[in-house]
Amino acid sequence: LRPTTKNHKMTTAKIETTTVANDAYETMSYTKEYVLERVCPNKTPEVAYQVALYGWRQDNFHKLGPKPKILNYGNPETGVGFEIVQPVIGLHEKIIGHSQDKNNGTIGLYFAPLNPKWYTFPVKNYMTHLTFTKTEDGTGTKIRWHSKYTPLLCSGILVHFFISTTLSAYTKYIINNDKTEKKIN
């Protein structure tokens, strides 16, 4: 069982996708977890979130190599529906959900590969919940990546290495860049 989405009108898709993503994230059976937390000084959660979307949509997070093919830019505000295919390996990835907690100002997204296989990303299932929360002193944002996954047989060390290095690089990008596609107040 892998999370999937259907194309509906944008408002309907946003609600259904978020529900499907959260349900899958909370109820699917995973054997491993990886959590990375960093503080991004001088950015609100909204700005950090939009910098992350810009990194995915425009900059490829400054990764070396060919840029992925963008199949769908997704919702302009939340990124839900954003879909790419990584060159060479053919990994198909998608932002499948959005989360928001108005009580503490946390916003986030759910991200998953749609075609994990030995030659694309060696996991049985995988999903990441990326959240942005205002720091207690109000001067920055806590970035938190919480990945849950089940590696395919004998691939655990490789998958852990890939996840930890990729998410670390993405976090540095979010902290060190200010570009967004839209102006945030």
N, C-alpha and C positions, 0 to 999 in steps of 0.2 A: 504494500500500500504506500504510494507516494502521493504527496499533496498535488492536486491539480486544480486548475481554474477553468471556468467556461467564459466565453465572451458574451457579455450582456451589456446593457446600457451601463455607463460609467458608474452611476450612483448605486445600482444594484450590484455590480461586480465588486465594488469597494467593500460593501457590507458582507457579501457572501465570501469573498476571498479572505477577508480578515477572519471571519468565523472559521472557515476551513483551515486556515494557517494556524490559528491558535489551537484549535482542537487537535490537529495533527501534531503540533509541537508538544502539547501536554499529554497526549494519550498514546502516541506511537511508541513502540518498544525500541529503545536505544541501549547500547552497551557501553558507550563512552561519552564523556563530556569534556569540553574544553572551554574555559572562561578566561577572558582577557579584559582587564579594567585599567583605564588610564584617565587622567584628568586633562581636559582641554581648557587651558586658561583663557579668559577674555572672550569666550564665545557662548552665546545662549544655546540651549538645546535645539531651537529651531534653526539657527544658523549652522550649527555643526551637522544637523540632519541634511540640510540643503547642500553643504559642502560634500557630504558623502554621496548624495545623488549626482552632483556634478562630476565627482570622481568616477562614478560608474558610467555616466552617460557621455562625458566629453573627454576625460583625461586618461581613462584606463588606470587610474590611481598611479600614474607615472611609471607603470610597469614597463620593462623592456620587452621588445618583441612586437609582433604584429598585434594590432588592436582587434578586439572581438567584433564580430558582425552584430549590429544592433537590429533585432527583429521587431521590437516594439519599445517605444520610449515610456510607455506607461502613463499613469496619472501624473500631471505636471506638479501637483502638490505633494503627493505621498510616494510616488514612484511605483505604486502597485501596478503590476502588469509589465514592468520593465523586463525585457527579455533579450539575452545575448547568446551567441554561440562562440565559444573560444576557438580560435584557429588551430590548426594542426590536430589537436586531440578531439575536437568536436563536442566538447562539453557544453551542454545547453543549460543555462542558468536563468533564474527568474526571481524577481521580488514578488512574493505571493501573498503578502499581507501587511497590514499597517496596525500599529497599536498606539493607544494614547490613554494616559491616565491624567485627567485634569486635576486630580487632587494634589499630586506632587509634581506636575509639569513634565512627566516623562513621555517622550514620544519614541517610537521605534518602528522597525520593519522586520519582516520574516523573509528569509532568503533561502533558496534551495536549488540544488541541481535537479534537472528533470530527467536526465538519462545517465545515472551513475552506472558505470561498468568498469571492468578491469582496465580498459585502455583510456577511459575518460577521467574517472574519479573513483577509485576502488572502494566503494562503500555500498552496503545494502540499502541504507537510508541515511539521510543527512538533512539537517535544518539548522539555521542560525537565527537567533533573535538578537538583533542589534538595537540597543536602547541608548537614549541620550537623556540624562537627568541633570537638573541644575544642582551644583554643589551646595553643601550646607551653608557656606558663607556667601553664596550668590554671585561669586565672581567668575564662575566658569561652568563647565559641563563635564559630568562623568560619562565617559563612553564605555559601554559594556557589550562585549560580544559573548554570547552564550551559545556554543555549538553543541548539538547532540548528534551522535552518529553511531552507526554500526559498521565497522570496516569489514570488507570481504576477507576471507581466510588469509592469514599471514601478511596482511597489509597494514596492520595497526600502527607500526612505527612510522611508516612512510606517510600515512594519512595524517597522523599527529604532527609530523614535521611540516607537511604542506599547509595544514590549517594554521599552525602557530606562526610560521613565517609570513604567510599571506595576510593574516589578520593583523599582525604587528605592523607590516608595511602599510596596510590600509589605514590603521590608526594614526601612524605618523603623518600620512597624507592629510587626514582630516585635521589634525592639530596644526600642521604647518602651512595650510593653504586657506585662502579666504574666498576663492571663486565660487559663485553660485549662479544658477540660471535666472534667478529672480531676486529682486531686492527685498530684504527682510528688515522690518522695523526694529 
